[in-house]
């Protein structure tokens, strides 16, 4: 008897994620388990495919939980660049809510830029923050998520 194939799991770093609903819809279309990870209660749709995981409050606790759970070819939705690096090291996928897919080739530059911006902010410089989330970001996210799930499912078999 051939081994059972495991499905891709989608993890959402949910505390400040603007694309939870979009993720539920796309993952649901593929029949994928989705785990919504936060350090406070977040309302989720009633679905056997969607789970809520509330972790303790504190820096990086949700990130640590996701990084511990994710395995190769799972998909993680996060804006957190260090978490993206950790899941990429496990051969999982990381997508930012704006649709940017982190890759092994791009994560080093992203981590360096993050460190540089932290240093600049620590000197008292006001850097302004990210641009507002847009409809184009949402559209790019949906496209990227769909592409990554298709790729991940082929590789997870």
C-alpha positions in Angstrom: 0.0 0.0 0.0 1.5 3.4 -0.9 2.1 5.9 1.9 -0.6 8.4 2.7 0.1 11.8 1.2 0.2 14.6 3.7 -1.6 17.8 2.7 0.0 21.2 3.0 -0.9 23.2 6.1 -1.3 26.9 6.0 -0.2 28.9 9.0 -1.3 32.5 9.5 0.7 34.8 11.8 -2.6 36.4 12.6 -2.2 39.3 15.1 -1.8 42.0 12.5 -2.7 40.1 9.3 -5.0 41.9 6.8 -5.5 38.9 4.5 -7.0 36.3 6.9 -10.3 36.1 5.0 -8.5 35.7 1.7 -6.4 33.0 3.1 -9.4 31.1 4.4 -11.0 31.2 1.0 -8.0 30.1 -1.0 -6.9 27.4 1.4 -10.6 26.2 1.7 -10.8 25.9 -2.1 -7.9 23.4 -1.9 -9.2 21.7 1.2 -6.2 22.7 3.3 -5.9 22.9 7.0 -5.4 26.4 8.1 -4.0 27.3 11.6 -4.6 30.9 12.8 -1.9 31.7 15.4 -2.2 34.7 17.7 -1.7 35.7 21.3 -5.3 36.9 21.7 -8.7 35.7 20.7 -9.4 36.1 17.0 -12.7 35.2 15.4 -12.4 32.5 12.8 -15.0 31.1 10.4 -16.7 27.9 11.6 -15.0 25.3 9.4 -13.4 21.9 10.1 -10.4 23.1 8.1 -9.7 26.2 10.2 -8.2 26.0 13.7 -7.4 28.7 16.2 -4.2 28.5 18.2 -3.8 31.1 21.0 -0.3 31.3 22.4 1.0 33.2 25.4 1.6 36.9 24.9 5.2 38.0 24.4 7.8 38.7 21.8 8.1 36.0 19.2 6.0 33.4 21.0 3.6 33.0 18.0 6.6 33.0 15.7 8.3 30.3 17.7 5.1 28.2 17.7 4.7 28.5 13.9 8.4 27.8 13.2 8.2 24.7 15.4 5.1 23.4 13.7 5.8 24.2 10.0 7.4 21.4 7.9 8.6 21.3 4.3 6.1 22.6 1.8 3.8 24.2 4.3 2.8 27.8 3.7 3.2 30.6 6.3 1.5 34.0 5.9 3.6 36.5 7.8 5.1 40.0 7.7 7.8 38.9 10.1 11.0 38.6 8.2 12.9 36.5 10.8 10.0 34.1 10.9 10.0 33.9 7.2 13.7 33.0 7.3 13.1 30.3 9.9 10.4 28.6 7.8 12.4 28.9 4.6 15.2 27.0 6.3 12.7 24.2 6.9 11.8 24.3 3.1 8.4 25.7 3.9 7.0 28.8 2.0 6.6 32.3 3.5 4.3 35.0 1.9 3.9 38.5 3.2 0.3 39.9 3.2 1.2 42.2 0.3 1.9 39.2 -1.9 5.7 39.2 -1.6 6.9 35.6 -1.6 10.1 35.3 0.5 12.7 33.0 -1.1 16.0 31.6 0.0 17.6 34.1 -2.5 15.8 37.1 -1.1 15.6 36.5 2.6 19.2 37.5 3.3 18.7 41.0 1.8 15.4 41.3 3.6 17.0 40.5 7.0 19.8 42.9 6.3 17.4 45.7 5.4 15.3 45.0 8.5 18.4 45.2 10.7 19.5 48.5 9.0 16.0 50.1 9.5 16.0 49.0 13.2 19.4 50.6 13.6 18.2 53.8 12.0 15.1 53.9 14.2 17.3 53.3 17.3 19.1 56.5 16.5 15.8 58.4 16.8 15.3 58.8 13.1 11.7 58.7 12.0 11.4 56.4 9.0 7.7 56.6 8.3 6.7 53.0 8.2 5.3 50.9 5.4 2.9 52.2 2.7 -0.9 51.7 3.3 -2.2 48.2 2.4 -3.9 48.5 -1.0 -6.3 46.6 -3.3 -3.3 45.9 -5.5 -1.5 44.3 -2.5 -4.6 42.1 -1.8 -4.8 41.0 -5.5 -1.0 40.2 -5.5 -1.4 38.2 -2.3 -4.2 36.1 -3.8 -2.2 35.4 -6.9 0.9 34.5 -5.0 -0.9 32.3 -2.5 -2.6 30.4 -5.2 0.7 29.8 -7.1 2.5 28.8 -3.9 -0.2 26.3 -2.8 -0.2 24.7 -6.2 3.6 24.3 -6.1 3.6 23.1 -2.5 1.0 20.5 -3.2 2.9 19.0 -6.1 6.1 18.8 -4.0 4.4 17.4 -0.8 3.1 14.3 -2.6 
